[in-house]
């Protein structure tokens, strides 16, 4: 679904970690979270770039090396999201690399965030 992009709320908004999701599951998750979020940022892999385009902002995860990966973790920390939603259980350890850690939710249930 093509919609007008909303302004990015910084700090704040919702980060959806879409790594490992199928394109249809990612699209469904975006449709679920979009109305609840002041702004929706999606972290997706290259294969889901098109599916993630329905969000307000898209961060593409690619093989980054150690420095790039740590920079991504800092970016998540510094952005100060209202909530991070990790729809897939893997990688379960991701939240332990983000400090200070925003509220982190596993799955799509009960993700009310403005």
C-alpha positions as CSV (number, residue, x, y, z in Angstrom):
1,X,0.0,0.0,0.0
2,X,1.5,3.4,-1.0
3,X,0.8,6.2,1.4
4,X,2.3,9.6,2.1
5,X,5.4,9.5,4.4
6,X,4.9,11.0,7.8
7,X,7.6,13.0,9.4
8,X,10.1,10.9,11.4
9,X,9.6,11.4,15.1
10,X,13.0,11.7,16.7
11,X,13.3,10.7,19.4
12,X,10.4,8.3,19.4
13,X,8.5,6.2,17.1
14,X,8.5,2.5,16.6
15,X,11.3,0.3,15.2
16,X,10.2,-2.9,13.6
17,X,13.0,-5.5,13.2
18,X,11.9,-7.3,10.1
19,X,15.0,-9.5,9.8
20,X,14.2,-13.1,8.8
21,X,10.5,-12.3,8.0
22,X,8.9,-13.3,4.7
23,X,7.7,-10.4,2.5
24,X,4.1,-11.1,3.2
25,X,4.7,-11.3,7.0
26,X,6.6,-8.1,7.0
27,X,3.9,-6.3,5.0
28,X,1.3,-7.6,7.5
29,X,3.4,-6.4,10.5
30,X,3.7,-2.9,8.9
31,X,0.0,-2.7,8.4
32,X,-0.6,-3.7,12.0
33,X,1.9,-1.3,13.5
34,X,1.5,1.7,11.2
35,X,-1.7,3.1,12.6
36,X,-0.4,2.8,16.2
37,X,3.0,4.5,15.7
38,X,3.8,8.2,15.4
39,X,6.4,7.1,12.9
40,X,7.4,3.6,11.9
41,X,11.0,2.6,11.0
42,X,11.7,-0.8,9.6
43,X,15.0,-2.7,9.8
44,X,14.9,-5.1,6.9
45,X,17.2,-7.2,4.8
46,X,17.9,-6.4,1.1
47,X,15.3,-9.1,0.0
48,X,12.5,-7.2,1.8
49,X,13.4,-3.7,0.6
50,X,10.2,-3.4,-1.4
51,X,7.9,-4.8,1.3
52,X,9.4,-2.4,3.8
53,X,8.8,0.7,1.6
54,X,5.3,1.1,3.2
55,X,6.9,2.3,6.4
56,X,7.9,5.9,7.1
57,X,11.6,5.1,7.1
58,X,13.6,2.0,6.1
59,X,17.0,0.9,7.3
60,X,18.5,-1.9,5.2
61,X,20.7,-4.5,6.9
62,X,23.5,-5.9,4.8
63,X,26.7,-7.6,5.7
64,X,28.3,-4.8,7.6
65,X,31.4,-6.2,9.3
66,X,31.9,-5.7,13.0
67,X,32.3,-1.9,12.9
68,X,29.2,-1.5,10.7
69,X,27.2,-3.8,13.0
70,X,28.2,-1.9,16.1
71,X,27.3,1.4,14.4
72,X,23.8,0.0,13.7
73,X,23.4,-0.9,17.4
74,X,24.5,2.6,18.3
75,X,22.1,4.1,15.8
76,X,19.2,2.1,17.4
77,X,20.3,3.3,20.9
78,X,20.8,7.0,19.9
79,X,17.5,7.2,18.1
80,X,15.6,6.6,21.4
81,X,12.6,4.7,19.9
82,X,9.5,4.5,22.1
83,X,9.5,0.8,21.5
84,X,11.3,-1.8,19.4
85,X,9.2,-4.6,18.0
86,X,11.1,-7.8,17.1
87,X,8.6,-9.9,15.3
88,X,10.8,-13.0,14.9
89,X,12.5,-14.7,17.9
90,X,15.8,-14.7,16.1
91,X,18.3,-13.2,16.6
92,X,17.2,-13.2,20.3
93,X,20.4,-11.7,21.5
94,X,20.0,-8.5,19.5
95,X,18.4,-6.5,22.3
96,X,21.4,-7.1,24.6
97,X,23.7,-5.1,22.2
98,X,21.6,-1.9,22.4
99,X,22.3,0.4,25.3
100,X,20.4,2.3,26.6
101,X,17.8,-0.2,25.6
102,X,14.3,1.0,24.6
103,X,11.3,-1.1,25.6
104,X,11.7,-4.3,23.5
105,X,8.7,-6.4,22.5
106,X,8.8,-9.9,21.1
107,X,6.0,-10.5,18.6
108,X,3.3,-8.1,17.4
109,X,0.9,-8.5,20.3
110,X,0.3,-5.5,22.6
111,X,2.5,-2.9,20.9
112,X,0.7,0.3,21.8
113,X,3.2,3.1,21.2
114,X,2.8,6.7,20.3
